[in-house]
Amino acid sequence: MPYLPPSTVAESLEAIQRGNLVLPAIQREFVWKPSQVTALFDSLMRGYPIGSFLSWRVEPTTVAQFRFYGFMKDYNELNLRHNPLLDTPPDRAVTAVLDGQQRLTSLNIGLRGTYAWKNKYGWRRFAENYPTRTLHLSLAGTAAENAAGLAYDFRFLTEDQLHAMDPDEARYWLPVATVAQAKRVNGLIIELSTRGIANDPAAMEIATDLWERVHSEKSIYFYEETDQDIERVLDIFIRVNSGGSTLSYSDLLLSIATAQWKDRDARKEIHGLVDDLNATGAGFRFSQDLVLKTGLVLSGVSDIGFKVKNFTAENMQLLSDEWEQIAASLRVAVGLLSDFGLSGASLTARSVLIPVASYVHHRGLTQAYRDAPSEARDRAALRDWTMRSLIIPGIWGSGLDGLLRALRDTITQHGACQFPVTEVERTMAGRGKSLAITLELVDNLLELKYGDATTFAVLAMLFQQVNTRNVHHIDHVFPLARLAKSELRKAGIPDSDIDTIGDAKNTLANLELLEGPENISKSAKSPAAWAGEVFPDAEAMASYRDRNALPELPSSATEFLEFLQQRRDLLRRRMLITLGTSNVPTTEGPADSEAVPPIEEAVESESVEE
């Protein structure tokens, strides 16, 4: 493999623009963060080497056999994350990048395009929270001292940020794209003149230095592979990209599936499916990794680990043949999780999707299952098992691949007509993943607080009359506004109790599930006042309290601590009954235990195993 003659950054970007420099389907997509892009430009500006690149010259006879993609230019992490598919003419050779995509894409975005990411605290699903940003370089001088050790101040800025600046400051922020567009340095000088800073020696020096780095210096070195044997190219690609954390195993699996699937575009199919699943209900956060892992499980592959030895043509063909059914099963399964009231914010272990999808796939269930009256009892059993698996620590942590295989086998053997809860739990217990409830766990769960991801699953388990297909809020039974320190002092509550109330007001004993409209109407009314309005007769009030495991409702903050202890006792008893523990004590003892540890969530096998 010889080195090609070095080229400038501008020449490489021009090759990208013409479609001569492309990405093979085995490449993953752009994943660099803005800070990595600016660090690359800082290195370029300082004359540091930015690494060599590995390419593959694809001859016309080979071009027709594969799919190729273009480089990202305008990246938006909400809705523009996927590389464009190229219609590559079969009568000419192209150069495909095997190593260096992230750096070349970063140069392309910085010099020719835009980068949009979510504003801090902005809602994830709203496009307006992803403003377009273009890369700028400060010509006012070198960067202030910073932890990243950057010498130059490159920043992605929005139009609003530029307009908000003092005009004298704004004129020193040069769009980096201006440098790329200036084929001759005179064009750059004209730009500085229009900004009124052409006579500033420091500004001129910084700007012309960047122009020279882009247009004059030959800093791009390609090492070229010319062999047309795809097996050799795949081997090179895997060896180059599987070191460190530069490429995950799901990326490799997707890359090889894309290269080997004959009748469909794996990249488009899988990315489209991930997007569809994550748009279900209130929104989820499923990953490419999880979807591919589910594909391996549902297609019946014996070893579902992300290992190079499993990326065989036979397995990839099996995955391709089963893809329509796999995708359909995943859509039904995610719909069920949404029906259970779960979303990205409350699903503490995304891997629970895989056995749910296995059951759906094995029975060939369609979307009709979600509403069929004849399946109501089965759905309830599946929901109950799902929620219990989410509230017990460690179920979806270590040993995941072995557990998923065992659950698949159990569902295949016993799940022809209904979800085999007993057999599934027996299988889990045999692998050290018992769903048995202990008194210690119950007391730990009672210490859960508002905002903990597990809290929704626990409340949904305890109050199974709640129709989780409707939007529900986790509501404070006694409103927080009435438990503010100022309000408590007005009520004459001693400081020692105020501190106790502050620690306890967000715990499970003061929480319930209310549908959205009910929660809004409740506002900051006292529990007794609100319930008295909504449930005016004694029978309705008793029913409401029984459904929600509520004692006599308090009218003022002075009654809060007594109410909290009574509610905690009621929840503890209901939890012991609901979660299947037969050892229900007749009296309550002290709960002397630590908080629930976080539930581990991982898709295994992130390291190379050849």
C-alpha positions as CSV (number, residue, x, y, z in Angstrom):
1,M,0.0,0.0,0.0
2,P,1.8,3.2,-1.2
3,Y,1.4,6.7,0.1
4,L,-0.3,9.0,-2.3
5,P,1.2,12.5,-3.0
6,P,0.1,14.8,-0.1
7,S,-2.7,17.2,-0.7
8,T,-4.1,20.4,0.9
9,V,-7.2,20.5,3.0
10,A,-8.9,22.5,0.3
11,E,-8.0,19.9,-2.3
12,S,-9.4,17.1,-0.2
13,L,-12.7,18.9,0.5
14,E,-13.0,19.6,-3.2
15,A,-12.6,15.9,-3.9
16,I,-15.4,15.3,-1.4
17,Q,-17.6,17.9,-3.1
18,R,-17.0,16.3,-6.5
19,G,-17.9,12.9,-5.2
20,N,-14.4,11.5,-5.8
21,L,-13.7,11.0,-2.1
22,V,-16.5,8.9,-0.6
23,L,-17.4,6.7,2.4
24,P,-17.9,3.0,2.0
25,A,-21.0,1.5,3.5
26,I,-18.8,-0.3,6.1
27,Q,-18.1,3.1,7.8
28,R,-20.1,4.3,10.8
29,E,-21.5,7.8,10.9
30,F,-20.1,11.1,12.2
31,V,-19.8,11.1,16.0
32,W,-17.4,13.8,16.9
33,K,-18.4,16.5,19.4
34,P,-18.0,20.2,18.8
35,S,-15.0,20.3,21.1
36,Q,-13.2,17.7,19.1
37,V,-13.8,19.7,15.9
38,T,-12.4,22.9,17.4
39,A,-9.4,20.9,18.8
40,L,-8.7,19.6,15.3
41,F,-8.8,23.1,13.8
42,D,-6.5,24.3,16.6
43,S,-4.0,21.6,15.7
44,L,-4.3,22.5,12.0
45,M,-3.7,26.1,12.8
46,R,-0.6,25.4,14.8
47,G,0.9,23.3,12.1
48,Y,0.6,20.1,14.1
49,P,0.2,16.8,12.2
50,I,-3.4,15.8,12.0
51,G,-2.7,12.1,11.3
52,S,-2.5,10.0,8.2
53,F,-5.5,8.7,6.4
54,L,-6.3,5.3,4.9
55,S,-8.1,5.0,1.6
56,W,-9.3,2.3,-0.8
57,R,-9.2,2.9,-4.5
58,V,-12.4,1.2,-5.8
59,E,-12.2,0.4,-9.5
60,P,-15.3,0.7,-11.7
61,T,-15.9,-3.1,-11.8
62,T,-16.0,-3.0,-8.0
63,V,-17.9,0.2,-7.5
64,A,-21.1,-1.4,-8.8
65,Q,-21.0,-4.1,-6.1
66,F,-21.2,-1.7,-3.1
67,R,-23.0,1.3,-1.6
68,F,-21.2,4.5,-0.9
69,Y,-22.1,7.5,1.1
70,G,-21.2,11.2,1.1
71,F,-19.6,13.1,3.9
72,M,-21.7,15.2,6.3
73,K,-21.6,18.9,5.7
74,D,-24.6,20.3,7.7
75,Y,-24.9,18.2,10.9
76,N,-27.9,18.4,13.2
77,E,-28.1,16.0,16.1
78,L,-31.9,16.0,16.0
79,N,-32.8,15.3,12.4
80,L,-29.7,15.4,10.2
81,R,-27.4,12.7,11.5
82,H,-27.2,10.2,8.6
83,N,-24.8,10.4,5.7
84,P,-26.4,10.9,2.3
85,L,-26.4,7.9,0.0
86,L,-24.5,8.5,-3.2
87,D,-25.5,7.5,-6.7
88,T,-22.0,6.5,-7.7
89,P,-21.5,6.1,-11.5
90,P,-20.4,2.6,-12.2
91,D,-18.0,3.7,-14.9
92,R,-15.4,5.5,-12.9
93,A,-13.2,4.8,-9.9
94,V,-13.7,6.4,-6.5
95,T,-11.5,6.7,-3.4
96,A,-13.2,5.4,-0.3
97,V,-12.0,6.5,3.1
98,L,-11.3,3.6,5.5
99,D,-9.7,5.6,8.3
100,G,-10.0,9.3,8.9
101,Q,-13.7,9.9,8.3
102,Q,-14.2,11.8,11.6
103,R,-11.4,14.2,10.8
104,L,-12.4,14.8,7.2
105,T,-16.0,15.3,8.2
106,S,-15.0,17.8,10.9
107,L,-12.9,19.7,8.3
108,N,-15.9,19.6,5.9
109,I,-18.3,20.9,8.6
110,G,-16.0,23.6,9.8
111,L,-15.0,25.0,6.4
112,R,-18.1,24.4,4.4
113,G,-21.1,23.6,6.7
114,T,-22.8,23.9,10.0
115,Y,-23.2,22.0,13.3
116,A,-26.5,22.1,15.3
117,W,-26.8,20.6,18.8
118,K,-29.4,21.0,21.5
119,N,-29.4,24.0,23.8
120,K,-28.9,23.2,27.4
121,Y,-32.2,22.5,29.2
122,G,-34.1,22.6,25.9
123,W,-36.8,20.0,25.1
124,R,-35.2,17.3,23.1
125,R,-37.9,16.9,20.5
126,F,-38.3,20.5,19.4
127,A,-36.3,21.7,16.3
128,E,-36.0,25.2,17.6
129,N,-33.8,24.0,20.4
130,Y,-31.2,23.0,17.9
131,P,-29.9,26.3,16.5
132,T,-27.6,26.2,13.5
133,R,-24.0,27.1,14.3
134,T,-21.1,27.9,12.0
135,L,-17.4,27.7,13.0
136,H,-15.7,31.0,13.6
137,L,-12.1,32.0,14.5
138,S,-11.4,35.0,16.7
139,L,-8.9,37.4,15.0
140,A,-8.6,39.5,18.2
141,G,-5.7,37.4,19.4
142,T,-4.8,34.0,20.7
143,A,-7.1,32.1,23.0
144,A,-7.2,32.9,26.7
145,E,-5.6,30.3,29.0
146,N,-7.8,27.2,29.0
147,A,-7.8,23.7,30.4
148,A,-7.9,22.2,26.9
149,G,-4.6,23.8,26.0
150,L,-6.0,25.4,22.8
151,A,-3.9,28.2,21.3
152,Y,-6.6,29.6,19.0
153,D,-10.2,30.6,19.8
154,F,-12.4,28.6,17.4
155,R,-16.1,28.5,18.3
156,F,-19.3,27.4,16.8
157,L,-21.6,30.5,16.9
158,T,-25.3,31.1,16.1
159,E,-26.5,34.2,14.2
160,D,-28.3,35.3,17.5
161,Q,-25.0,35.1,19.4
162,L,-23.3,37.2,16.8
163,H,-26.1,39.8,16.7
164,A,-26.0,40.0,20.5
165,M,-22.3,41.0,20.5
166,D,-21.0,44.5,20.5
167,P,-20.3,45.3,16.8
168,D,-16.7,46.0,17.5
169,E,-16.3,42.5,19.0
170,A,-18.4,40.8,16.3
171,R,-16.2,42.0,13.4
172,Y,-13.3,40.0,14.8
173,W,-15.1,36.7,14.6
174,L,-14.3,35.4,11.1
175,P,-16.5,32.7,9.7
176,V,-14.1,29.9,8.8
177,A,-16.1,29.2,5.7
178,T,-14.9,32.5,4.4
179,V,-11.4,31.2,4.3
180,A,-12.4,28.1,2.4
181,Q,-14.3,30.2,-0.2
182,A,-11.3,32.5,-0.7
183,K,-9.4,30.7,-3.5
184,R,-6.7,33.4,-3.4
185,V,-5.5,35.2,-0.3
186,N,-6.6,38.5,-1.8
187,G,-10.2,37.4,-1.3
188,L,-9.5,37.0,2.4
189,I,-7.9,40.5,2.6
190,I,-11.0,42.0,0.9
191,E,-13.2,40.3,3.6
192,L,-11.0,41.8,6.4
193,S,-11.3,45.2,4.7
194,T,-15.1,45.0,4.8
195,R,-14.9,44.3,8.5
196,G,-12.5,47.3,9.0
197,I,-9.7,45.2,10.4
198,A,-7.4,44.8,7.4
199,N,-4.9,47.2,9.0
200,D,-4.8,45.2,12.3
201,P,-1.5,43.2,12.0
202,A,-2.5,40.6,14.6
203,A,-5.9,39.9,12.9
204,M,-4.3,39.8,9.4
205,E,-1.6,37.3,10.6
206,I,-4.1,34.9,12.2
207,A,-6.4,35.0,9.2
208,T,-3.7,34.5,6.6
209,D,-2.2,31.7,8.7
210,L,-5.5,29.8,8.5
211,W,-5.7,30.5,4.8
212,E,-2.3,29.0,4.2
213,R,-3.0,26.0,6.4
214,V,-6.1,25.3,4.2
215,H,-5.0,26.3,0.7
216,S,-1.2,26.1,0.7
217,E,0.2,23.5,3.1
218,K,0.0,19.8,2.0
219,S,-1.0,18.3,5.3
220,I,-3.3,15.4,4.1
221,Y,-1.4,12.1,3.6
222,F,-3.4,9.2,2.3
223,Y,-2.1,5.6,2.5
224,E,-3.9,3.8,-0.4
225,E,-5.1,0.2,-0.6
226,T,-5.8,-0.9,-4.2
227,D,-6.8,-4.6,-3.7
228,Q,-10.4,-5.2,-4.8
229,D,-10.9,-8.2,-2.5
230,I,-13.7,-7.2,-0.1
231,E,-12.6,-9.7,2.5
232,R,-9.1,-8.1,2.6
233,V,-10.6,-4.6,2.8
234,L,-13.0,-5.7,5.6
235,D,-10.1,-7.2,7.5
236,I,-8.1,-4.0,7.1
237,F,-11.0,-1.9,8.2
238,I,-11.7,-3.9,11.3
239,R,-8.1,-4.0,12.4
240,V,-7.8,-0.2,11.9
241,N,-11.0,0.7,13.6
242,S,-11.4,-1.8,16.4
243,G,-8.6,-0.5,18.6
244,G,-9.4,1.5,21.7
245,S,-12.9,3.0,21.7
246,T,-12.9,4.4,18.2
247,L,-15.5,2.0,16.9
248,S,-18.0,0.0,18.8
249,Y,-19.0,-3.6,17.9
250,S,-22.4,-2.5,16.9
251,D,-20.7,-0.1,14.4
252,L,-18.7,-3.0,13.0
253,L,-21.8,-5.2,12.8
254,L,-23.8,-2.5,11.1
255,S,-20.9,-1.8,8.7
256,I,-20.5,-5.5,7.7
257,A,-24.3,-5.9,7.4
258,T,-24.4,-2.9,5.1
259,A,-21.6,-4.3,3.0
260,Q,-23.1,-7.9,2.8
261,W,-26.9,-7.4,2.7
262,K,-27.9,-7.8,-0.9
263,D,-31.6,-6.8,-1.0
264,R,-31.7,-3.8,1.4
265,D,-29.6,-0.9,2.7
266,A,-28.8,-2.0,6.3
267,R,-27.6,1.4,7.4
268,K,-30.9,3.1,6.2
269,E,-33.1,0.3,7.6
270,I,-31.5,0.2,11.0
271,H,-31.1,4.0,11.5
272,G,-34.7,4.5,10.3
273,L,-35.9,1.8,12.7
274,V,-34.0,3.4,15.7
275,D,-35.5,6.8,14.9
276,D,-39.1,5.3,14.6
277,L,-38.7,3.4,17.9
278,N,-37.5,6.5,19.7
279,A,-40.4,8.6,18.4
280,T,-42.9,6.2,20.0
281,G,-45.2,7.6,22.7
282,A,-43.4,10.1,24.9
283,G,-40.1,9.2,23.3
284,F,-37.4,6.6,24.1
285,R,-33.6,6.5,23.9
286,F,-32.9,3.2,22.3
287,S,-29.6,2.8,20.6
288,Q,-28.3,1.2,17.5
289,D,-26.5,-1.3,19.8
290,L,-29.8,-2.5,21.3
291,V,-31.6,-2.8,18.0
292,L,-28.7,-4.9,16.5
293,K,-28.5,-7.0,19.7
294,T,-32.3,-7.6,19.4
295,G,-31.8,-8.6,15.8
296,L,-29.3,-11.2,16.7
297,V,-31.5,-12.6,19.4
298,L,-34.7,-12.7,17.3
299,S,-33.0,-14.2,14.2
300,G,-32.0,-17.2,16.3
301,V,-28.2,-16.7,16.2
302,S,-26.7,-19.0,18.8
303,D,-23.9,-16.6,20.0
304,I,-25.3,-13.1,20.3
305,G,-22.1,-11.5,21.5
306,F,-20.7,-8.6,19.6
307,K,-17.6,-10.5,18.5
308,V,-15.8,-10.5,15.2
309,K,-16.2,-14.2,14.7
310,N,-20.0,-13.8,14.7
311,F,-19.9,-11.4,11.8
312,T,-20.2,-14.2,9.2
313,A,-22.0,-13.9,5.9
314,E,-24.4,-16.7,7.1
315,N,-25.4,-14.7,10.2
316,M,-25.7,-11.5,8.2
317,Q,-27.9,-13.2,5.6
318,L,-30.1,-14.6,8.4
319,L,-30.5,-11.2,9.9
320,S,-31.4,-9.8,6.5
321,D,-34.0,-12.5,5.8
322,E,-35.6,-12.0,9.2
323,W,-35.4,-8.2,9.1
324,E,-39.0,-7.3,8.2
325,Q,-40.4,-9.5,11.1
326,I,-37.7,-8.3,13.5
327,A,-38.6,-4.6,12.8
328,A,-42.3,-5.3,13.1
329,S,-41.8,-7.1,16.4
330,L,-39.7,-4.3,17.8
331,R,-42.3,-1.7,16.9
332,V,-45.0,-3.7,18.7
333,A,-42.7,-4.3,21.7
334,V,-41.8,-0.6,22.1
335,G,-45.5,0.3,21.7
336,L,-46.2,-2.1,24.6
337,L,-43.6,-0.4,26.8
338,S,-45.2,2.9,25.9
339,D,-48.6,1.5,26.8
340,F,-47.1,0.5,30.2
341,G,-46.4,4.2,30.8
342,L,-42.7,3.9,30.2
343,S,-40.5,6.4,28.2
344,G,-36.9,7.3,27.9
345,A,-37.1,9.1,31.2
346,S,-38.5,6.2,33.2
347,L,-37.1,3.1,31.5
348,T,-34.2,2.3,33.8
349,A,-33.0,-0.7,31.8
350,R,-33.4,-0.6,28.0
351,S,-32.4,-4.2,27.6
352,V,-35.9,-5.3,28.9
353,L,-37.1,-4.5,25.4
354,I,-35.3,-7.6,24.1
355,P,-37.3,-10.4,25.9
356,V,-40.5,-8.4,25.3
357,A,-39.7,-8.4,21.6
358,S,-38.7,-12.0,21.7
359,Y,-42.2,-12.9,23.0
360,V,-43.9,-10.7,20.4
361,H,-41.7,-12.2,17.7
362,H,-42.3,-15.8,18.8
363,R,-46.1,-15.4,18.8
364,G,-46.1,-13.3,15.6
365,L,-48.1,-10.6,17.5
366,T,-49.2,-7.5,15.6
367,Q,-50.2,-4.0,16.8
368,A,-53.7,-5.5,17.3
369,Y,-52.4,-7.3,20.4
370,R,-52.0,-4.0,22.2
371,D,-55.8,-3.4,22.2
372,A,-57.4,-6.9,21.9
373,P,-59.8,-7.5,24.8
374,S,-59.0,-11.3,24.7
375,E,-55.3,-10.5,25.4
376,A,-55.9,-8.1,28.3
377,R,-54.9,-10.7,31.0
378,D,-51.7,-11.6,29.0
379,R,-50.7,-7.9,28.6
380,A,-51.2,-7.4,32.3
381,A,-48.9,-10.4,33.1
382,L,-46.3,-9.0,30.7
383,R,-46.6,-5.5,32.2
384,D,-46.3,-6.9,35.7
385,W,-43.1,-8.9,34.8
386,T,-41.6,-5.9,33.0
387,M,-42.1,-3.5,35.9
388,R,-40.8,-6.0,38.5
389,S,-37.7,-6.6,36.5
390,L,-37.1,-2.9,36.3
391,I,-37.3,-2.2,40.1
392,I,-35.0,-5.0,41.3
393,P,-31.3,-4.0,41.1
394,G,-28.9,-5.9,38.9
395,I,-31.4,-7.8,36.7
396,W,-30.2,-6.2,33.4
397,G,-26.6,-5.8,34.4
398,S,-23.8,-8.3,34.2
399,G,-24.2,-11.6,32.3
400,L,-26.7,-10.1,29.9
401,D,-25.9,-12.1,26.8
402,G,-26.4,-15.4,28.7
403,L,-29.6,-14.2,30.3
404,L,-31.0,-13.1,26.9
405,R,-30.3,-16.4,25.3
406,A,-31.9,-18.3,28.2
407,L,-35.0,-16.1,28.1
408,R,-35.3,-16.6,24.3
409,D,-35.1,-20.4,24.7
410,T,-37.7,-20.3,27.6
411,I,-40.1,-18.2,25.6
412,T,-39.7,-20.4,22.5
413,Q,-40.5,-23.5,24.6
414,H,-43.3,-22.2,26.8
415,G,-44.7,-19.0,25.2
416,A,-46.9,-20.3,22.4
417,C,-50.1,-18.9,23.8
418,Q,-49.3,-16.6,26.7
419,F,-46.3,-14.9,28.3
420,P,-44.8,-17.8,30.5
421,V,-44.2,-15.8,33.7
422,T,-43.5,-18.8,35.9
423,E,-41.0,-20.4,33.5
424,V,-39.3,-17.1,32.7
425,E,-38.8,-16.3,36.4
426,R,-37.6,-19.8,37.1
427,T,-35.0,-19.3,34.3
428,M,-34.0,-15.9,35.7
429,A,-33.6,-17.3,39.2
430,G,-31.4,-20.1,37.9
431,R,-29.0,-17.5,36.5
432,G,-28.9,-15.5,39.7
433,K,-31.5,-12.9,38.5
434,S,-34.3,-13.7,40.9
435,L,-37.4,-11.4,41.0
436,A,-38.1,-12.5,44.5
437,I,-38.9,-9.6,46.8
438,T,-37.1,-9.3,50.1
439,L,-38.1,-7.1,53.1
440,E,-34.8,-5.3,52.7
441,L,-35.6,-4.4,49.1
442,V,-39.1,-3.2,50.0
443,D,-37.7,-0.8,52.6
444,N,-35.2,0.4,50.1
445,L,-37.9,1.1,47.5
446,L,-39.8,3.1,50.1
447,E,-36.9,5.5,50.2
448,L,-37.1,6.3,46.5
449,K,-37.6,9.9,45.7
450,Y,-39.3,12.1,43.2
451,G,-37.0,12.3,40.1
452,D,-35.6,8.8,40.5
453,A,-36.1,6.9,37.3
454,T,-37.3,3.8,39.1
455,T,-40.1,5.7,40.9
456,F,-42.6,5.5,38.0
457,A,-42.2,1.7,37.7
458,V,-42.8,1.2,41.5
459,L,-45.9,3.4,41.5
460,A,-47.2,1.7,38.3
461,M,-46.7,-1.7,40.0
462,L,-48.5,-0.6,43.2
463,F,-51.5,1.1,41.5
464,Q,-52.4,-1.3,38.7
465,Q,-55.8,0.3,38.3
466,V,-54.0,3.2,36.6
467,N,-54.4,3.2,32.8
468,T,-50.8,3.9,31.9
469,R,-51.7,4.5,28.2
470,N,-52.9,7.9,29.4
471,V,-50.4,10.6,30.3
472,H,-49.7,10.4,34.0
473,H,-47.7,12.7,36.3
474,I,-45.9,11.7,39.4
475,D,-47.7,13.9,41.8
476,H,-47.0,15.0,45.4
477,V,-50.0,14.0,47.5
478,F,-49.2,16.9,49.8
479,P,-48.2,19.9,47.6
480,L,-44.6,21.1,47.9
481,A,-45.8,24.7,47.9
482,R,-47.4,24.1,51.2
483,L,-44.3,22.5,52.6
484,A,-41.9,25.4,51.9
485,K,-39.9,26.5,55.0
486,S,-41.7,29.9,55.1
487,E,-45.1,28.2,55.0
488,L,-44.1,25.7,57.7
489,R,-42.8,28.5,60.0
490,K,-46.1,30.4,59.5
491,A,-47.9,27.2,60.6
492,G,-45.9,27.2,63.8
493,I,-44.0,24.0,63.1
494,P,-40.7,23.7,65.0
495,D,-37.4,23.9,63.1
496,S,-36.5,20.3,64.0
497,D,-39.7,19.1,62.2
498,I,-39.1,21.5,59.3
499,D,-35.8,19.7,58.6
500,T,-37.5,16.3,58.8
501,I,-40.2,17.4,56.5
502,G,-37.6,18.8,54.0
503,D,-35.9,15.4,53.9
504,A,-39.2,13.4,53.6
505,K,-41.5,15.5,51.3
506,N,-40.1,14.0,48.1
507,T,-40.1,10.4,49.2
508,L,-42.4,7.7,47.8
509,A,-44.8,8.0,50.7
510,N,-45.8,11.5,49.4
511,L,-46.2,10.4,45.8
512,E,-49.0,9.1,43.6
513,L,-49.8,8.8,39.9
514,L,-52.4,11.3,38.6
515,E,-53.5,11.8,35.0
516,G,-52.4,15.1,33.6
517,P,-55.7,17.1,33.8
518,E,-56.2,15.9,37.4
519,N,-52.7,16.9,38.4
520,I,-53.3,20.4,36.9
521,S,-56.6,20.8,38.7
522,K,-55.1,19.7,42.0
523,S,-52.5,22.5,42.0
524,A,-51.4,23.5,45.5
525,K,-54.6,22.7,47.3
526,S,-54.4,20.6,50.5
527,P,-55.1,16.9,50.0
528,A,-58.2,17.0,52.1
529,A,-59.6,20.1,50.2
530,W,-58.9,18.8,46.8
531,A,-60.2,15.3,47.4
532,G,-63.3,16.7,49.0
533,E,-64.1,18.6,45.8
534,V,-63.4,15.7,43.5
535,F,-64.9,13.0,45.6
536,P,-67.8,14.7,47.5
537,D,-69.5,11.6,48.9
538,A,-68.1,9.2,51.4
539,E,-68.2,6.1,49.1
540,A,-66.2,7.8,46.3
541,M,-63.7,9.2,48.9
542,A,-63.2,5.8,50.4
543,S,-62.7,4.2,47.0
544,Y,-60.1,6.9,46.0
545,R,-58.2,6.4,49.2
546,D,-58.2,2.6,48.9
547,R,-57.1,2.7,45.2
548,N,-54.1,4.9,46.2
549,A,-53.3,3.4,49.6
550,L,-54.0,6.7,51.4
551,P,-54.8,7.2,55.1
552,E,-57.0,10.0,56.3
553,L,-56.0,13.0,54.2
554,P,-54.3,16.0,55.9
555,S,-55.8,19.5,55.8
556,S,-52.7,21.3,57.0
557,A,-48.9,20.9,57.2
558,T,-49.1,20.3,60.9
559,E,-50.6,16.8,60.0
560,F,-48.0,16.0,57.3
561,L,-45.5,13.9,59.3
562,E,-48.3,11.7,60.8
563,F,-49.8,11.3,57.4
564,L,-46.5,10.4,55.9
565,Q,-45.8,7.6,58.4
566,Q,-49.3,6.2,57.9
567,R,-49.0,6.3,54.1
568,R,-45.5,4.6,54.3
569,D,-47.0,1.8,56.3
570,L,-49.8,1.3,53.8
571,L,-47.4,1.4,50.8
572,R,-45.1,-1.1,52.5
573,R,-48.0,-3.5,53.1
574,R,-49.3,-3.1,49.5
575,M,-45.8,-3.6,48.1
576,L,-45.4,-6.8,50.0
577,I,-48.7,-8.1,48.7
578,T,-48.4,-6.8,45.1
579,L,-44.9,-7.9,44.5
580,G,-45.6,-11.5,45.6
581,T,-44.1,-11.7,49.0
582,S,-46.2,-14.0,51.3
583,N,-44.4,-12.9,54.4
584,V,-46.7,-10.0,55.2
585,P,-46.1,-8.8,58.8
586,T,-49.1,-7.7,60.9
587,T,-47.1,-4.9,62.6
588,E,-44.6,-2.5,61.1
589,G,-41.0,-2.5,62.2
590,P,-38.3,0.1,61.5
591,A,-36.9,0.4,58.0
592,D,-33.1,0.4,58.7
593,S,-31.5,0.0,55.2
594,E,-29.5,1.8,52.6
595,A,-31.0,3.5,49.5
596,V,-31.5,1.4,46.4
597,P,-28.4,1.1,44.3
598,P,-28.7,2.1,40.6
599,I,-29.8,-0.6,38.2
600,E,-27.0,-1.4,35.8
601,E,-27.8,-1.0,32.2
602,A,-25.3,-2.3,29.6
603,V,-25.1,-4.1,26.3
604,E,-22.2,-6.4,26.8
605,S,-19.0,-7.1,24.9
606,E,-17.5,-3.7,24.1
607,S,-14.0,-5.0,23.6
608,V,-12.4,-6.9,20.7
609,E,-12.5,-10.6,20.8
610,E,-11.2,-12.3,17.7
